[in-house]
Amino acid sequence: MKILGLDYGEVRTGIAISDELGMMAHGLATIEHGNNEKMLLEKLKEIVTEPDEFGDMISYTKEFIEKFAETIEVENVESLTPDTPFRDLEEWSSLAYLSVIVMMDEQFDIQIEQTEFKNLETIQDLYIACTKK
């Protein structure tokens, strides 16, 4: 699994992505934003959704978040990030749990045990569980 890294600075922010093993990082972009956080976020969104060899991994995560949001009926998808603790969401319930289990099975052909699911905390953890098997 590739890992995206940000080196945030007040004037510019560097973006790097690792190889599949997470051993080596390669520079992806440097965003000159002059401490303008709105500009930084806009440029990050552009990079995150670019369909290239680096953006593929990121756009897959974004697609997963969108499927997750649809599955448990989250209206404000933009409020979700990979680090969002899904159990803290207002929409989370036993029905949402079952819906996510079904989504993982139907969309990713993953059958996950309840004991394993209990260890998952964030949307990124769900994504990793779907992609590692």
OpenMM code with the backbone's topology and positions (N, CA, C; nanometers):
from openmm import Vec3, app, unit

residues = "MET LYS ILE LEU GLY LEU ASP TYR GLY GLU VAL ARG THR GLY ILE ALA ILE SER ASP GLU LEU GLY MET MET ALA HIS GLY LEU ALA THR ILE GLU HIS GLY ASN ASN GLU LYS MET LEU LEU GLU LYS LEU LYS GLU ILE VAL THR GLU PRO ASP GLU PHE GLY ASP MET ILE SER TYR THR LYS GLU PHE ILE GLU LYS PHE ALA GLU THR ILE GLU VAL GLU ASN VAL GLU SER LEU THR PRO ASP THR PRO PHE ARG ASP LEU GLU GLU TRP SER SER LEU ALA TYR LEU SER VAL ILE VAL MET MET ASP GLU GLN PHE ASP ILE GLN ILE GLU GLN THR GLU PHE LYS ASN LEU GLU THR ILE GLN ASP LEU TYR ILE ALA CYS THR LYS LYS".split()
positions = [
    Vec3(0.0842, -0.1174, 0.0000),
    Vec3(0.0000, 0.0000, 0.0000),
    Vec3(0.0891, 0.1243, 0.0000),
    Vec3(0.0565, 0.2180, -0.0838),
    Vec3(0.1299, 0.3434, -0.0902),
    Vec3(0.0833, 0.4365, 0.0215),
    Vec3(0.1746, 0.5214, 0.0679),
    Vec3(0.1442, 0.6167, 0.1736),
    Vec3(0.1710, 0.7573, 0.1218),
    Vec3(0.0769, 0.8467, 0.1437),
    Vec3(0.0910, 0.9858, 0.1042),
    Vec3(0.1442, 1.0647, 0.2227),
    Vec3(0.2434, 1.1482, 0.1992),
    Vec3(0.3000, 1.2300, 0.3056),
    Vec3(0.2939, 1.3772, 0.2704),
    Vec3(0.2640, 1.4597, 0.3708),
    Vec3(0.2614, 1.6051, 0.3532),
    Vec3(0.3656, 1.6670, 0.4451),
    Vec3(0.4436, 1.7600, 0.3914),
    Vec3(0.5388, 1.8371, 0.4698),
    Vec3(0.4878, 1.9805, 0.4685),
    Vec3(0.4011, 2.0121, 0.5679),
    Vec3(0.3331, 2.1408, 0.5711),
    Vec3(0.4266, 2.2515, 0.6166),
    Vec3(0.4236, 2.3615, 0.5438),
    Vec3(0.4961, 2.4814, 0.5809),
    Vec3(0.4078, 2.6023, 0.5606),
    Vec3(0.4437, 2.7132, 0.6213),
    Vec3(0.3611, 2.8334, 0.6115),
    Vec3(0.3582, 2.8910, 0.4701),
    Vec3(0.4649, 2.8723, 0.3945),
    Vec3(0.4741, 2.9283, 0.2604),
    Vec3(0.4498, 2.8235, 0.1524),
    Vec3(0.4995, 2.7038, 0.1750),
    Vec3(0.4825, 2.5963, 0.0766),
    Vec3(0.4649, 2.4642, 0.1503),
    Vec3(0.4026, 2.3701, 0.0805),
    Vec3(0.3803, 2.2364, 0.1356),
    Vec3(0.4275, 2.1346, 0.0337),
    Vec3(0.5096, 2.0417, 0.0794),
    Vec3(0.5584, 1.9349, -0.0065),
    Vec3(0.4703, 1.8116, 0.0060),
    Vec3(0.4546, 1.7430, -0.1052),
    Vec3(0.3745, 1.6214, -0.1074),
    Vec3(0.4622, 1.5100, -0.1634),
    Vec3(0.4614, 1.3965, -0.0942),
    Vec3(0.5375, 1.2798, -0.1392),
    Vec3(0.4495, 1.1565, -0.1267),
    Vec3(0.4858, 1.0539, -0.2014),
    Vec3(0.4128, 0.9272, -0.1940),
    Vec3(0.5151, 0.8150, -0.1928),
    Vec3(0.4831, 0.7123, -0.1161),
    Vec3(0.5768, 0.6012, -0.1031),
    Vec3(0.5562, 0.4983, -0.2137),
    Vec3(0.6510, 0.4066, -0.2218),
    Vec3(0.6335, 0.2913, -0.3090),
    Vec3(0.5354, 0.1946, -0.2417),
    Vec3(0.5027, 0.0852, -0.3088),
    Vec3(0.4045, -0.0104, -0.2565),
    Vec3(0.4445, -0.0678, -0.1208),
    Vec3(0.5732, -0.0804, -0.0954),
    Vec3(0.6204, -0.1369, 0.0308),
    Vec3(0.6302, -0.0337, 0.1425),
    Vec3(0.6107, 0.0934, 0.1094),
    Vec3(0.6222, 0.1982, 0.2101),
    Vec3(0.7658, 0.2230, 0.2530),
    Vec3(0.8618, 0.1858, 0.1687),
    Vec3(1.0033, 0.1972, 0.2048),
    Vec3(1.0674, 0.3251, 0.1500),
    Vec3(1.0295, 0.3640, 0.0287),
    Vec3(1.0896, 0.4801, -0.0354),
    Vec3(0.9810, 0.5802, -0.0714),
    Vec3(1.0094, 0.7063, -0.0448),
    Vec3(0.9144, 0.8122, -0.0818),
    Vec3(0.9676, 0.8873, -0.2028),
    Vec3(0.8755, 0.9314, -0.2878),
    Vec3(0.9100, 1.0067, -0.4074),
    Vec3(0.8329, 1.1376, -0.4042),
    Vec3(0.9008, 1.2477, -0.4326),
    Vec3(0.8341, 1.3767, -0.4370),
    Vec3(0.7257, 1.3788, -0.5428),
    Vec3(0.6089, 1.4269, -0.5066),
    Vec3(0.4962, 1.4334, -0.5993),
    Vec3(0.4743, 1.5768, -0.6450),
    Vec3(0.4762, 1.6706, -0.5511),
    Vec3(0.4513, 1.8110, -0.5851),
    Vec3(0.4921, 1.8995, -0.4690),
    Vec3(0.5143, 2.0259, -0.5007),
    Vec3(0.5318, 2.1300, -0.3993),
    Vec3(0.4292, 2.2372, -0.4299),
    Vec3(0.3507, 2.2705, -0.3303),
    Vec3(0.2465, 2.3710, -0.3486),
    Vec3(0.2906, 2.5002, -0.2814),
    Vec3(0.3043, 2.6047, -0.3613),
    Vec3(0.3346, 2.7382, -0.3099),
    Vec3(0.2009, 2.8029, -0.2745),
    Vec3(0.1775, 2.8269, -0.1461),
    Vec3(0.0475, 2.8805, -0.1049),
    Vec3(0.0569, 3.0066, -0.0199),
    Vec3(0.1778, 3.0468, 0.0165),
    Vec3(0.1957, 3.1725, 0.0896),
    Vec3(0.1071, 3.1877, 0.2127),
    Vec3(0.0891, 3.0786, 0.2877),
    Vec3(0.0073, 3.0777, 0.4103),
    Vec3(-0.1415, 3.0984, 0.3816),
    Vec3(-0.1843, 3.0750, 0.2575),
    Vec3(-0.3251, 3.0838, 0.2196),
    Vec3(-0.3807, 2.9408, 0.2220),
    Vec3(-0.4454, 2.9051, 0.3336),
    Vec3(-0.4928, 2.7676, 0.3513),
    Vec3(-0.6005, 2.7294, 0.2495),
    Vec3(-0.6821, 2.8244, 0.2091),
    Vec3(-0.7856, 2.7951, 0.1096),
    Vec3(-0.7206, 2.7531, -0.0222),
    Vec3(-0.6173, 2.8267, -0.0640),
    Vec3(-0.5455, 2.7939, -0.1862),
    Vec3(-0.4807, 2.6559, -0.1729),
    Vec3(-0.4211, 2.6287, -0.0569),
    Vec3(-0.3572, 2.4995, -0.0333),
    Vec3(-0.4579, 2.3861, -0.0479),
    Vec3(-0.5741, 2.3994, 0.0144),
    Vec3(-0.6763, 2.2953, 0.0068),
    Vec3(-0.7258, 2.2740, -0.1356),
    Vec3(-0.7439, 2.3831, -0.2111),
    Vec3(-0.7886, 2.3710, -0.3504),
    Vec3(-0.6862, 2.2949, -0.4340),
    Vec3(-0.5589, 2.3281, -0.4157),
    Vec3(-0.4549, 2.2612, -0.4933),
    Vec3(-0.4384, 2.1158, -0.4504),
    Vec3(-0.4545, 2.0888, -0.3212),
    Vec3(-0.4487, 1.9497, -0.2748),
    Vec3(-0.5609, 1.8670, -0.3364),
    Vec3(-0.6816, 1.9255, -0.3444),
    Vec3(-0.7945, 1.8544, -0.4053),
    Vec3(-0.7647, 1.8212, -0.5513),
    Vec3(-0.7011, 1.9142, -0.6231),
    Vec3(-0.6654, 1.8890, -0.7629),
    Vec3(-0.5697, 1.7711, -0.7737),
    Vec3(-0.4689, 1.7700, -0.6885),
    Vec3(-0.3679, 1.6642, -0.6926),
    Vec3(-0.4289, 1.5305, -0.6515),
    Vec3(-0.5132, 1.5330, -0.5495),
    Vec3(-0.5719, 1.4099, -0.4967),
    Vec3(-0.6605, 1.3417, -0.5995),
    Vec3(-0.7239, 1.4170, -0.6865),
    Vec3(-0.8148, 1.3564, -0.7836),
    Vec3(-0.7530, 1.3387, -0.9219),
    Vec3(-0.6238, 1.3688, -0.9372),
    Vec3(-0.5572, 1.3473, -1.0656),
    Vec3(-0.5461, 1.1978, -1.0932),
    Vec3(-0.5871, 1.1539, -1.2129),
    Vec3(-0.5780, 1.0112, -1.2446),
    Vec3(-0.4411, 0.9728, -1.3001),
    Vec3(-0.3405, 0.9722, -1.2142),
    Vec3(-0.2090, 0.9269, -1.2567),
    Vec3(-0.1642, 0.8160, -1.1621),
    Vec3(-0.0408, 0.7713, -1.1771),
    Vec3(0.0034, 0.6586, -1.0968),
    Vec3(0.0002, 0.6898, -0.9477),
    Vec3(0.0182, 0.8159, -0.9071),
    Vec3(0.0119, 0.8505, -0.7663),
    Vec3(-0.1322, 0.8778, -0.7253),
    Vec3(-0.2047, 0.9490, -0.8091),
    Vec3(-0.3417, 0.9859, -0.7780),
    Vec3(-0.4368, 0.8683, -0.7740),
    Vec3(-0.4024, 0.7580, -0.8435),
    Vec3(-0.4898, 0.6413, -0.8417),
    Vec3(-0.5186, 0.5947, -0.7004),
    Vec3(-0.4145, 0.5796, -0.6188),
    Vec3(-0.4317, 0.5328, -0.4819),
    Vec3(-0.5199, 0.6292, -0.4033),
    Vec3(-0.4987, 0.7574, -0.4241),
    Vec3(-0.5745, 0.8571, -0.3518),
    Vec3(-0.7191, 0.8595, -0.3990),
    Vec3(-0.7401, 0.8514, -0.5299),
    Vec3(-0.8771, 0.8550, -0.5798),
    Vec3(-0.9531, 0.7284, -0.5410),
    Vec3(-0.8836, 0.6146, -0.5268),
    Vec3(-0.9499, 0.4945, -0.4773),
    Vec3(-1.0012, 0.5177, -0.3355),
    Vec3(-0.9193, 0.5813, -0.2518),
    Vec3(-0.9613, 0.6111, -0.1152),
    Vec3(-1.0817, 0.7044, -0.1171),
    Vec3(-1.0783, 0.8037, -0.2038),
    Vec3(-1.1906, 0.8973, -0.2150),
    Vec3(-1.3168, 0.8237, -0.2583),
    Vec3(-1.3042, 0.7340, -0.3559),
    Vec3(-1.4188, 0.6548, -0.3998),
    Vec3(-1.4722, 0.5681, -0.2866),
    Vec3(-1.3820, 0.5116, -0.2080),
    Vec3(-1.4247, 0.4290, -0.0952),
    Vec3(-1.5030, 0.5127, 0.0051),
    Vec3(-1.4546, 0.6337, 0.0341),
    Vec3(-1.5243, 0.7223, 0.1274),
    Vec3(-1.6640, 0.7534, 0.0744),
    Vec3(-1.6740, 0.7779, -0.0553),
    Vec3(-1.8049, 0.8071, -0.1147),
    Vec3(-1.8994, 0.6870, -0.1040),
    Vec3(-1.8479, 0.5658, -0.1289),
    Vec3(-1.9301, 0.4451, -0.1152),
    Vec3(-1.9717, 0.4245, 0.0297),
    Vec3(-1.8772, 0.4476, 0.1209),
    Vec3(-1.9066, 0.4345, 0.2638),
    Vec3(-2.0174, 0.5322, 0.3034),
    Vec3(-2.0038, 0.6578, 0.2599),
    Vec3(-2.1033, 0.7608, 0.2928),
    Vec3(-2.2405, 0.7243, 0.2377),
    Vec3(-2.2422, 0.6753, 0.1162),
    Vec3(-2.3693, 0.6339, 0.0550),
    Vec3(-2.4301, 0.5162, 0.1319),
    Vec3(-2.3451, 0.4237, 0.1723),
    Vec3(-2.3915, 0.3034, 0.2419),
    Vec3(-2.4587, 0.3356, 0.3745),
    Vec3(-2.4007, 0.4295, 0.4501),
    Vec3(-2.4608, 0.4596, 0.5803),
    Vec3(-2.5414, 0.5902, 0.5790),
    Vec3(-2.5595, 0.6432, 0.4577),
    Vec3(-2.6444, 0.7605, 0.4341),
    Vec3(-2.5938, 0.8880, 0.5038),
    Vec3(-2.4640, 0.9157, 0.4860),
    Vec3(-2.4062, 1.0414, 0.5308),
    Vec3(-2.4329, 1.1443, 0.4224),
    Vec3(-2.4972, 1.2534, 0.4566),
    Vec3(-2.5310, 1.3545, 0.3569),
    Vec3(-2.4125, 1.4419, 0.3189),
    Vec3(-2.3279, 1.4767, 0.4146),
    Vec3(-2.2160, 1.5672, 0.3902),
    Vec3(-2.0875, 1.4858, 0.3728),
    Vec3(-2.0684, 1.4315, 0.2533),
    Vec3(-1.9516, 1.3481, 0.2248),
    Vec3(-1.8223, 1.4256, 0.2466),
    Vec3(-1.8239, 1.5555, 0.2179),
    Vec3(-1.7034, 1.6376, 0.2306),
    Vec3(-1.6521, 1.6429, 0.3747),
    Vec3(-1.7382, 1.6121, 0.4717),
    Vec3(-1.6962, 1.6151, 0.6125),
    Vec3(-1.6149, 1.4906, 0.6491),
    Vec3(-1.6135, 1.3908, 0.5616),
    Vec3(-1.5430, 1.2658, 0.5898),
    Vec3(-1.4023, 1.2685, 0.5326),
    Vec3(-1.3095, 1.2153, 0.6105),
    Vec3(-1.1712, 1.1990, 0.5661),
    Vec3(-1.1298, 1.0554, 0.5985),
    Vec3(-1.0168, 1.0118, 0.5466),
    Vec3(-0.9710, 0.8779, 0.5843),
    Vec3(-0.9539, 0.8608, 0.7358),
    Vec3(-0.9225, 0.9688, 0.8068),
    Vec3(-0.8999, 0.9616, 0.9514),
    Vec3(-1.0267, 0.9742, 1.0354),
    Vec3(-1.1417, 0.9865, 0.9715),
    Vec3(-1.2674, 1.0001, 1.0457),
    Vec3(-1.2973, 0.8711, 1.1224),
    Vec3(-1.3168, 0.8811, 1.2548),
    Vec3(-1.3590, 0.7625, 1.3311),
    Vec3(-1.5058, 0.7334, 1.2986),
    Vec3(-1.5294, 0.6264, 1.2234),
    Vec3(-1.6644, 0.6030, 1.1716),
    Vec3(-1.7669, 0.5756, 1.2809),
    Vec3(-1.7272, 0.5206, 1.3924),
    Vec3(-1.8222, 0.4927, 1.5010),
    Vec3(-1.8714, 0.6204, 1.5692),
    Vec3(-1.7997, 0.7313, 1.5494),
    Vec3(-1.8398, 0.8592, 1.6087),
    Vec3(-1.9415, 0.9341, 1.5234),
    Vec3(-1.9664, 0.8842, 1.4033),
    Vec3(-2.0605, 0.9518, 1.3138),
    Vec3(-2.2029, 0.9372, 1.3661),
    Vec3(-2.2797, 1.0427, 1.3499),
    Vec3(-2.4200, 1.0433, 1.3922),
    Vec3(-2.4983, 0.9305, 1.3245),
    Vec3(-2.4618, 0.8984, 1.2015),
    Vec3(-2.5330, 0.7975, 1.1236),
    Vec3(-2.4969, 0.6540, 1.1625),
    Vec3(-2.3935, 0.6365, 1.2460),
    Vec3(-2.3479, 0.5019, 1.2786),
    Vec3(-2.4476, 0.4334, 1.3721),
    Vec3(-2.4826, 0.3109, 1.3355),
    Vec3(-2.5780, 0.2312, 1.4136),
    Vec3(-2.5529, 0.0842, 1.3819),
    Vec3(-2.6292, -0.0020, 1.4442),
    Vec3(-2.6152, -0.1449, 1.4138),
    Vec3(-2.6546, -0.1722, 1.2688),
    Vec3(-2.7525, -0.0986, 1.2181),
    Vec3(-2.7918, -0.1141, 1.0773),
    Vec3(-2.6796, -0.0656, 0.9847),
    Vec3(-2.6146, 0.0444, 1.0221),
    Vec3(-2.5012, 0.0939, 0.9434),
    Vec3(-2.3889, -0.0101, 0.9426),
    Vec3(-2.3637, -0.0710, 1.0575),
    Vec3(-2.2614, -0.1759, 1.0673),
    Vec3(-2.2915, -0.2880, 0.9680),
    Vec3(-2.4152, -0.3373, 0.9691),
    Vec3(-2.4536, -0.4446, 0.8775),
    Vec3(-2.4425, -0.4001, 0.7316),
    Vec3(-2.4800, -0.2751, 0.7043),
    Vec3(-2.4715, -0.2224, 0.5679),
    Vec3(-2.3275, -0.2157, 0.5195),
    Vec3(-2.2358, -0.1779, 0.6075),
    Vec3(-2.0937, -0.1709, 0.5709),
    Vec3(-2.0390, -0.3116, 0.5467),
    Vec3(-2.0799, -0.4075, 0.6282),
    Vec3(-2.0374, -0.5463, 0.6082),
    Vec3(-2.0831, -0.5957, 0.4705),
    Vec3(-2.2072, -0.5651, 0.4340),
    Vec3(-2.2598, -0.6042, 0.3033),
    Vec3(-2.1837, -0.5332, 0.1912),
    Vec3(-2.1564, -0.4022, 0.2084),
    Vec3(-2.0815, -0.3279, 0.1076),
    Vec3(-1.9435, -0.3902, 0.0868),
    Vec3(-1.8759, -0.4242, 0.1961),
    Vec3(-1.7428, -0.4834, 0.1854),
    Vec3(-1.7490, -0.6167, 0.1096),
    Vec3(-1.8532, -0.6916, 0.1347),
    Vec3(-1.8698, -0.8209, 0.0674),
    Vec3(-1.9023, -0.8025, -0.0809),
    Vec3(-2.0001, -0.7174, -0.1104),
    Vec3(-2.0455, -0.7006, -0.2488),
    Vec3(-1.9470, -0.6234, -0.3351),
    Vec3(-1.8882, -0.5177, -0.2816),
    Vec3(-1.8004, -0.4317, -0.3613),
    Vec3(-1.6560, -0.4833, -0.3680),
    Vec3(-1.6097, -0.5494, -0.2599),
    Vec3(-1.4683, -0.5868, -0.2518),
    Vec3(-1.4463, -0.7360, -0.2321),
    Vec3(-1.5555, -0.8124, -0.2258),
    Vec3(-1.5478, -0.9561, -0.2043),
    Vec3(-1.4697, -0.9896, -0.0767),
    Vec3(-1.4946, -0.9113, 0.0283),
    Vec3(-1.4280, -0.9285, 0.1570),
    Vec3(-1.5305, -0.9711, 0.2606),
    Vec3(-1.5011, -1.0811, 0.3274),
    Vec3(-1.5820, -1.1236, 0.4407),
    Vec3(-1.4958, -1.1006, 0.5649),
    Vec3(-1.5440, -1.0158, 0.6521),
    Vec3(-1.4650, -0.9774, 0.7684),
    Vec3(-1.5330, -1.0283, 0.8950),
    Vec3(-1.4533, -1.0835, 0.9836),
    Vec3(-1.5048, -1.1352, 1.1098),
    Vec3(-1.5360, -1.0196, 1.2044),
    Vec3(-1.6335, -1.0409, 1.2900),
    Vec3(-1.6729, -0.9371, 1.3857),
    Vec3(-1.5557, -0.8968, 1.4750),
    Vec3(-1.4744, -0.9931, 1.5165),
    Vec3(-1.3600, -0.9616, 1.6025),
    Vec3(-1.2597, -0.8728, 1.5305),
    Vec3(-1.2400, -0.8968, 1.3997),
    Vec3(-1.1502, -0.8119, 1.3213),
    Vec3(-1.2106, -0.6733, 1.3025),
    Vec3(-1.3410, -0.6686, 1.2771),
    Vec3(-1.4089, -0.5408, 1.2549),
    Vec3(-1.4008, -0.4525, 1.3800),
    Vec3(-1.4060, -0.5137, 1.4965),
    Vec3(-1.3992, -0.4373, 1.6217),
    Vec3(-1.2679, -0.3598, 1.6342),
    Vec3(-1.1622, -0.4085, 1.5692),
    Vec3(-1.0320, -0.3413, 1.5760),
    Vec3(-1.0208, -0.2226, 1.4813),
    Vec3(-1.1148, -0.2085, 1.3891),
    Vec3(-1.1110, -0.0992, 1.2929),
    Vec3(-1.1697, 0.0260, 1.3568),
    Vec3(-1.1032, 0.1395, 1.3365),
    Vec3(-1.1475, 0.2625, 1.4009),
    Vec3(-1.1831, 0.3737, 1.3030),
    Vec3(-1.1093, 0.3831, 1.1947),
    Vec3(-1.1292, 0.4942, 1.1009),
    Vec3(-1.1761, 0.4415, 0.9651),
    Vec3(-1.2198, 0.5343, 0.8807),
    Vec3(-1.2591, 0.4956, 0.7451),
    Vec3(-1.1380, 0.4382, 0.6714),
    Vec3(-1.0202, 0.4921, 0.6972),
    Vec3(-0.8979, 0.4389, 0.6354),
    Vec3(-0.8751, 0.2944, 0.6788),
    Vec3(-0.9026, 0.2615, 0.8048),
    Vec3(-0.8888, 0.1227, 0.8511),
    Vec3(-0.9811, 0.0312, 0.7713),
    Vec3(-1.1036, 0.0781, 0.7455),
    Vec3(-1.1975, -0.0015, 0.6640),
    Vec3(-1.1410, -0.0227, 0.5238),
    Vec3(-1.0896, 0.0855, 0.4661),
    Vec3(-1.0331, 0.0782, 0.3312),
    Vec3(-0.9180, -0.0212, 0.3260),
    Vec3(-0.8297, -0.0135, 0.4232),
    Vec3(-0.7142, -0.1046, 0.4270),
    Vec3(-0.7615, -0.2493, 0.4409),
    Vec3(-0.8624, -0.2714, 0.5246),
    Vec3(-0.9167, -0.4064, 0.5407),
    Vec3(-0.9705, -0.4595, 0.4090),
    Vec3(-1.0273, -0.3722, 0.3283),
    Vec3(-1.0830, -0.4132, 0.1985),
    Vec3(-0.9760, -0.4399, 0.0949),
    Vec3(-0.8628, -0.3746, 0.1059),
    Vec3(-0.7598, -0.3857, 0.0023),
    Vec3(-0.6490, -0.4829, 0.0363),
    Vec3(-0.6372, -0.5235, 0.1621),
    Vec3(-0.5242, -0.6101, 0.1990),
    Vec3(-0.5507, -0.7580, 0.1764),
    Vec3(-0.6755, -0.7964, 0.1571),
    Vec3(-0.7063, -0.9396, 0.1425),
    Vec3(-0.7095, -0.9796, -0.0022),
] * unit.nanometer
topology = app.Topology()
chain = topology.addChain("A")
for resn in residues:
    res = topology.addResidue(resn, chain)
    for name in ("N", "CA", "C"):
        topology.addAtom(name, app.Element.getBySymbol(name[0]), res)
